[in-house]
Amino acid sequence: MSALCEIRELEVAYRGNSVPALTNIDLDIHAGERLAIIGESGSGKSTLARTIARLLPAGARVRGEMRWSLGQAPLPGRDMGFVFQDPAASLNPVLTVGEQVAEGARLHLGLTRRTAYERALDMLERVRIPDPAKVLKAFPHQLSGGQRQRVAIAAALAAGPGILIADEATSALDMIVQAEIVSLLDELVREAGMTLIFITHDIALASGFADRVAIFRDGGLVEAGPTGAILTSPKDVYTRALLASHRDLSTPPLISEAAS
């Protein structure tokens, strides 16, 4: 696969924090791949996702390079879709599902209101929402958590982006719904030939579909490579500890697992 984006010596620090959130990150993102960024809470994986999508808060300091193969960064919303961890927070509670899914199509594709709503209905069908015509008129609070996340995915894909970033998009869901959402994401990106960047704390979940994985810890990249190679021959003791324990990384460890 060709390199869609080359990240070199990336450092990100937030205002008021003396310790950088990311330090000296070198990572390639390949066109059309499914890349899983794996790490515990505070490891920097979500900061990387937001840096790539240019969604960092005001005052964040970014150093290093991020070189895109097309010469310019993808435009969020049009070229790059983003699915957040909590759809209840990312979806607007006072707008209908149809309004929110159609918004990206109207803004970035220049569609009329009617055509955008037709596209929104099609997107809800593609993410396998039951009774999509009814859901189109519903508000987010009237849907289950799994349905809201499917709506968020539909909204992220409405403008037909080539890149999709899912930032802990399954962590707020139960295990059965998690598996359904991961299967859906895998199917959608395969069909469209998109690049998927999947942020997660669950190495077992990612290993089932990712082409490559990148392991993060304490703001640094521990190791990265093809999923099979990382699973069978991890180079770093921290990665070996994760594979051995399969523990939930949603909370920081009490004892360092990287100690030799």
Buried (B, 14 or more C-beta within 10 A) or exposed (E): EEEBBBBEEBBBBBEEEEEBBBBBBEBBBBBBBBBBBBBBBBBBBBBBBBBBBEBBEEEBEBEBEBEBEEEEBBEBBBBBBBBBBBBBEBBEEEBBBBBBBBBBBBBBBEBEEEBBBBBBBBBBEBBEBEEBEEBBEBBBEEBEBBBBBBBBBBBBBBBBBBBBBBBBBBBBBEEEBBBBBBEBBBBBBEEBEBBBBBBBBBBBBBBEBBBBBBBBBBBBBBBBBEBEBBBEEBEBEBBBBBBEEEBEBEEEBEEEBBEE
